Amino acid sequence: MANTSSRTLRLLSLLQTHRYWPGSELADRLEVSVRTLRRDVDRLRELGYPVEANRGVDGGYQLAAGAAMPPLVLDDEEAVALAVGLQAAAQGGVTGVAEASVRALAKVVPVMPPRLRRRVEALRMVTVPATFAGGGPAVDPGLLTTVAQACRDTERLEFGYAAADGARSNRLVEPFRLVPLGRRWYLVAYDLHRHDWRSFRLDRLDAPQRTGARFRPRDLPADDAAAFVRSGLRNLPTSYDVEVLFDAPADVVRARVGRWVSVEEAGDGCRMRMSTDSLDWAALAVGAVGADFTVVAPEELGPHLRAWGQRFVRSTG
């Protein structure tokens, strides 16, 4: 039989995942007597959980809504999803949400069981803050935490990788940091086959495996991991070099579009430059600023924005 503490957590988990439990069925799931179940329910109530009981032959238990949200019992996948979601929110631009997300992370991680906390902390500790716009390729949470733990533990990592042109290769790397940037996650690592630093898109990784081999961290040839990834992205061939003049201060525009574009003072306003393979992405960035602007380049962006505007007008009647 499980000890009282673990059994109480198991009871709480069952009550949170099922609206109503007949008493006898709940006791069977916990492998305890109905009398012991009643004592465990009383213990949950003492801890502040509003457990309602229905008496009689068909009696049972359910967790009612309380005056305040009680602590939650999460499995591994739920904890990873919670950490990723809170971290993304902490990097977002919604007033109040970012600060609350940071506070929530600080409360959630310390009270998790050690095994679970190690997985979640691995993701949090080795991730370099940067603007995370969302909408990019999905990354499996299990893959994300495997890479994060290898970064944290300075342990070599093996994986298959698909390059931009589709060529596949096997990599052995010394992982350094995870970077959420733009619409994607990147791994910054030292490639032992190519004897140089590289950044890898996580959505192109295949079956990463920790090797168990530890290593001494090398010096990154950049100010930080996010700067290294940005430098590599600027060197990639892109379809459009976008330049826009805004009638707004540079710090305001920079706060709206994030650090993955270049914003500099220009007269009474500022100049924004970015390289992108999609004019839709440029339109999103320009529209997010919420200020008047003038398109300098490319010439295709003006008609593209007009088409967007006409579509919005039609959609609103």
N, C-alpha and C positions, 0 to 999 in steps of 0.2 A: 504493500500500500504506500502511496506517496506521502511525504510528510505534510504537516498541516499547512505550511506556507505555500508549497507548490500546489497542493490540492485546492487551496483557496483561489490561487491564480487561475487554475484550470476551471474552477466553477465560474469565476468572473468571465473568463473567455467564452464559455458555453452560453452564459446568459446574454453576452453582447452579440452573439452570432445567431441567436434563435429568439424569436419574440416570446414564446411561451413554452415552458418545459413541464410536463407532468412530473410530479415528485418522484414516483417510482422509476421513471425512465432516466431522470437526471441522476438519481442515486446509482443506478446501474452503470451509467457512463463513467461515474467517478469511482466505481467499485467500492462503495461504502454503504452503510445501512441508512435507512430513512432518518433515523434518530441523529446519526452523525451529520447527515445533510442539513438538518435543521440547525445544528450547532454552527456549521460552516456559514449558513445563510445569516445567522445572527452575528457572526464575526464580520461579514461584509457590511452589515448595517452599522455596526460599531465604527467601521472605517469610513462611513459616510455614503455608502452606496444604497440607493432607494430600491430595495428588493421587495416586490409585492408578493403576497402569498394568498392563494385561494384554498380554503379549508375543504374538508370532505373527502369522499372516496376518490373523486376525480381531481383532487387538488393539485396545485402546481405552483410554479414560480416564474416571475418575469421581472426584468429590470425596467423600472419606470424612469421617466424623465425627472431629473432633480433640479434643485435651485441653481446648481453650478455643474459644469461638465466634469464628471469623474475621470480619473486616470484610465487610459485604455490599455488593453492587452493586445500587442501586435505580434504577428509572426514575422519571420525574417523578411519576406518579400514586402509586407506592409511597411516595415520599418525603413527599408531601402526606399520605397516609394515616398514615404513621408519625408525622409531626409532630402531626396532629390527635389521634391515639390517645394519644401521650405527654402532650400538653397536657391532655387530658381526665383522664388518670390522675393527672397532677400536681395537679389540682384536686379529686381524689376524697378519700374519707375512709378508704381502706384503709391501715393502718399499714405503713410501710416502702415502699409502692408509690409514693406521691407523691414522696418524696425521691429514689428511684431513677430515676423518670421525669425529674425535673429534671436529674439528673446525665447521663442518657442523651441528653437534648436538647443539653446543653452539649458532649457529645462528638460527636454525630452532625452537627450543623449546621456546625461549623468545617471538617470534612474533606470536605464535599461540593463538587463542582465549582461555580465561581462562579455559573453560570446557574441551577443547581438550588438553590444556597444562597440566592439572592435570593428565590426563590419561597417557600421554607420560612421564611426569616427574616421575610419580609413578614407571614406569618400569625402568627408568634410575637411580633414586636415591637409590632404594633398591637392585640393582644388584651388586654383588661383582665381580670385574674384575678377570677373569681367562681365560686360553686358551680355546677357543671354536672351536673345530675342524670341526663341521658340520657333516652331514651325519647321524645323529641320528634320533630317532623317531620325527615325526612332532608334534608340540604343537600349539593348537589353539590360535591365538592372543587374542581373547576375554578372554579365560581362563588365559592367561599370565597376562593381565592387571588387571583382577579381583584380582588375588593373589597379584600382585604388589601393588595395591591400599590398600589392607588389611595390607600389611607389612608397608607401609608408614604411614597409619592412626592408627597403633597399634589397629587393630580391629580383634576380633576373627573370625575364618573361619571354616566353616563346609564343608566336602566333602566326597565322597565315594572314597575308595582306594583299588587297586588290588596289593597284594604282589607278590613277585617273583614267589611263588609257585601257584599263581592263587587265593588264598584265598582273599575274599572281606570283607571289614569292613567299618564302618562309623567313621569318625574322627572329633574331635573338637580340634582345635589347636590355639595357639597364634603365628602367623607367624612372622618370624624375618627377613630373607633375601632370595633373589633369587640368585642362583649361576649357571652360565653356565659353565659346566666343562666337558672336554672330548667331547663326542658326545651328551650330554643330558643337560636338565635344571633340577635343584633341588630346592626344597623349604626346608629351614631350619626353624624348628618351634618347640615349646614346646607342646607336646601331652598331653592334659588335661585328657584323659582317662588312659594313661599309666604313667602319672606323670614323664615324662622324655623327654629329647631332642631327636628329630628324624630328619632325612632328607628324603624327599619324591620326587620321580621322577614325574615331572609334566605330563609326557605322561601317567601316571597311575592314575591321578586324575580324578574324575568324578563329574561334576556339582558342582564346588565350589560356596558357598554362603556366603556372608558377613553377620554376625549376628547383627551388630549394637552395640555389646557389646565391650567397650574399655577395655584395660588392661595396666598395668605398665610393661614395658619390663624387662625381667629377664636377668641375666648375663649368657652369653654363655660360656660353659666349653671348650673353645678353643681360639686360638689367633684371629681367624676370621671365618666367615661362610664357606669360601672356604676350610680352614684347617679342619674344622669339617666334611665336606663332604668327603674330601680325606681320613680322618682317618676311616670313616665308610666303604668306598670302599675297603680299605686295609684289613679290617676284613671279607669281604665277601669271600666265597669259589670261587676260580677261577680255570680254567683248566690248565693254563700255567704260570710259573714263568720264565720270560725272563731275560737273562743276556748277555750283548754284550759289547765288548771292542772296543773303537773307537780310531783311530789315529788322534785325534782332541782335542783341548782344551775343558774343561768342559763347559765353558761359551758359546762357540759356539754351542755345542750339545744341551745344555739346551735351548738356544734361538730357536733352530729349532724344538725341540720336545715338548716344553712347560713344565709347572711345575707339570703336572700330572704324571710324571715319576721321578725316582730317578737318579741323575747324580752326580758322585763324581770323583775327581782326581784319576788317576791310572797310575803311571810311567810318560811316555811322553804324554799320552793321558788321557782317562777317561773311567769309567765304567758306563753303563746305566742299570738300573733294572726297570722292570715293571711287573705287573700282568694283565693278560688279558684272556678273554674267546675265543679269536680268533687270530690265527696266522696271519691272513690277517692284522689285526690291528697292530701287531708287525712288519710285513713287511713294512707297510706304515710308521711307525715311524722310522725304520732303514733307509729306502730309503730316507726319507726327510732330513736326516743329510747331505748327499752328501760327505761322507768321507769313507775311507777304514775302515773295521771293522772285528772283529773275533767273531763268535758266541760261547758263553760258554755254554748256556743252553736256552731252552731244546734241546735235540738231534733232535726233530722233526722239529725244525726251519730251519736247514740247507737244508734238502731236499725240504722244502716248498719254501725257497728262490730260490733254483735252478729251481724249476718248474716255478716260476714267471719269472725268467730271461730267460728261454727257450721260454716262451710264448711271452715275449717282443721282443726277437730276431726274432721269426717267424712273429710277427705282423709287424715288420719293414722291412721284406724282406731280 
